[in-house]
Amino acid sequence: MDTRAIRKVLKQAPFRPFMLRMNDRREFFVAHPEWLMVSPNNVVYVDSTTENVIHLEPMLIASLELARSKDTSKASEPKSN
């Protein structure tokens, strides 16, 4: 995967969590932008529970999927008095 695409999602405002899926089916959930560092040739992920640092090979990242946004249907309903 092109690291520029990852960086673009990482810098979106407001930030939206996303999942990185590897070719070997491993998944890395990025809930906060500080958990991922991206350079032109490297992707470094920090596991939030263990604080382990995992180097990901960009060519082995199969996909990036944005987390679904919260349901806003209730917010658009008029409030009753």
C-alpha positions in Angstrom: 0.0 0.0 0.0 1.2 3.5 -0.8 2.2 5.2 2.5 0.8 8.5 1.2 -2.7 7.0 1.3 -2.2 6.0 5.0 -0.7 9.4 5.9 -3.7 11.1 4.3 -6.2 9.2 6.4 -4.0 9.6 9.5 -4.1 13.4 9.1 -7.8 13.8 8.4 -9.6 16.2 10.8 -11.4 15.1 12.7 -9.5 11.9 13.0 -11.5 8.7 12.2 -10.2 5.4 13.6 -9.3 2.8 11.0 -8.2 -0.8 10.5 -5.0 -1.8 8.7 -5.3 -5.4 7.2 -2.2 -7.3 6.2 -1.8 -9.8 3.5 -1.4 -12.6 6.1 -4.8 -11.5 7.6 -3.4 -9.8 10.7 -5.3 -6.6 11.6 -4.1 -3.5 13.4 -6.7 -1.1 14.8 -5.6 2.5 14.8 -7.9 4.3 17.3 -5.7 7.4 17.7 -3.2 9.0 15.3 -0.4 8.8 17.8 -0.5 5.0 17.6 0.9 5.0 14.0 4.0 6.6 12.5 4.4 6.7 8.7 7.4 7.5 6.6 7.7 7.1 2.8 9.0 3.5 3.3 8.0 2.5 6.8 4.9 2.1 8.9 5.3 1.7 12.7 2.3 0.7 14.8 2.2 0.9 18.6 -0.1 -1.6 20.3 -2.2 0.4 22.8 -2.6 -2.5 25.3 1.0 -3.8 25.4 2.9 -0.8 24.1 4.7 -3.1 21.8 6.2 -1.5 18.7 5.4 -3.4 15.4 7.1 -2.5 12.1 4.7 -3.1 9.2 6.0 -3.5 5.6 3.9 -1.2 3.5 3.9 -3.6 0.6 2.2 -6.2 2.8 -0.6 -3.9 3.9 -3.6 -5.2 1.9 -6.2 -2.7 2.9 -7.2 0.2 5.1 -10.8 0.4 6.3 -12.2 3.5 8.1 -14.3 2.7 11.2 -18.0 3.4 10.7 -19.1 6.7 11.9 -21.5 6.9 14.8 -25.2 6.6 14.1 -26.4 10.2 13.7 -30.1 9.5 13.0 -31.1 10.3 16.6 -29.2 13.6 16.5 -31.3 14.7 13.5 -34.6 14.0 15.1 -36.4 17.0 16.5 -36.5 17.2 20.3 -39.9 16.9 21.9 -40.8 19.3 24.8 
